[in-house]
C-alpha cells in the first residue's frame, strides 16, 4: 500500500465534482501524462517484466480510477 497524495489534493475533488456533475458537458476523452526520472533498474526497461507500466503507470491509473468512480 502506498499513499497517493494526488487523490487528496483539493483540486482533485473540484475536478471530480465537475466530471460527475458534467459542468462542462459530457466527458468524451481524457488525456493524462506523468513524468518520472529515467529509472536505472533494468527491469523497468524490459516489457517482459512489466516495464514502466509495472513501476509507474499505477499512479496515473489510480488517479483516473478515482476521478471517474461513481458518486
C-alpha positions, 0 to 999 in steps of 0.5 A: 500500500502506498499513499497517493497524495494526488487523490487528496489534493483539493483540486482533485475533488473540484475536478471530480465534482465537475466530471460527475456533475458534467459542468462542462458537458459530457466527458468524451476523452481524457488525456493524462501524462506523468513524468518520472526520472529515467529509472536505472533498474533494468527491469523497468526497461524490459516489457517482459517484466512489466516495464514502466507500466509495472513501476509507474503507470499505477499512479496515473491509473489510480488517479483516473480510477478515482476521478471517474468512480461513481458518486 
